[in-house]
Amino acid sequence: MKKSRTLLWLLLLLPAALMAQVHERQTDDTSIHSVPFIPVSKQSLLSNVDVIANMQMSFQNEFSEGTYQQSRFVMNQFRLEIRGKVHDKVYFRFRDRYTRGVVPQTIDNISRSTDLAFLRFDANDSWSIYAGKLCADWGGFEFDANPIEIYEYSDIIEYADNFLVGAGVSYMLPDKQNQFTVQLLNSRTASFTELYDTTALPGIKPAKFPFAGVLNWRGNFGKFSTLWSYSVFREAENEYMNYLALGNQFQTGKFHIQYDFKWSREALDRKGIVSGITDNMGIKHAYRARYMSHWVRLDWHLSSKVNLFFVGMMDDAYWKPSGTTLPANTSTNKLRTAWGYIPGVEVYPFKNLNLKVFGTFIGRKYVYTDYAKSNFGMANTDNYRASIGIISPLVIL
């Protein structure tokens, strides 16, 4: 009898308990949704902010000297970008690269994986001032492109420090077709002793202020446009690097042609390509290196969904031996020529989404002069890879 009474009371109380649980859950859900994660007062700010996942992923098959090496999936580029306005005249931009090591640098105290982290103040329609970690406004259309659009960089861009901390000012002419920019930046991210072996550079003193000065001109003449710049980098006391980039572009409805000429004269061989050759004879840092580059891209838009393209590049490296027992370089001081060729196709499967599928054949051939072969033991090399993949600056907010 006692058990029967207990069971009866449980049956009578169960509906009340269930109702209490339902009420409790409803109360919890209501309390969760009553306070939004982003306050209503701040939601309007999101209309001026973009969050972009810049991605390039591919499946590639790699060959060296005609011999198959390997196949693999590779995340070539992944750079997360946040940019927008916090005020009518204040703009910010942040971009971090997840395919590079996160190591704070000695000079600027920011991770080398961070491409951009700056504020820009627009004084009016003509003048802009900005400061932070910037993209050195070097000029040339290869360098100016979103990195995910590049399948292989030319030597001068590949081996350069492209993102540096500093400040700049831009002026747009009243015609709105020509813009001039001046930048003052750190010339490097790492210290002098981290970049150079001081024992191999006797008499060279690190500069107390290793700076970079950049002057850039962007011109628009309808179908023809320019992106020219001149830069000077102070690497050490009385030792400089001079860099010139002349970017030119011509475009019509279906055809698009870009050509860059780049030239760099480096007292301390900042790129390190020449030093990589001379190191075979114990010369760790080649003094007075020079580089010259020709880069071209041709695009033929067959339709809104299909684009055929070809990228070609030629990079020359020069060095004149001095203060060594090496014989004079009779091949106009040239050590090598690096050739690059990239034929490919890009397909845009979606009308309202900036995403493309690509197929490319990326070839690189390195040809050394007789001087480099006989004095440094260099040999010509040839490698290439076939890739298919996707590219998208995916806007997720």
Protein Blocks (a to p, Z undefined) as FASTA:
>chain_A
ZZmmmmmmmmmmmmmmmmmmmmmmmmmmmmmmmpcfbafklmmmmmmcccdddddddddd
ddeehiafbdcdddfbacddddddfbfkbccdddddfkbccdddfklopafklmbdcddd
dfblmbccdedjddddebpjklmpcfklpmbdcfklmmpcfbdcddddddddfklpaccd
dddddfbfbdfklmpcfklmghiacdfbdcdddddddddehjaccddddddddfbghiac
dddddddddddfklccdddddddddfklmnommmmmmmmnopabaghiaddddddddddd
fblmbccdddddddddddddehiabdcdfkgoiabdcddddddddddfbfkbccdddddd
ddddddddfklmmmnopacdddddddddddddddfZZ
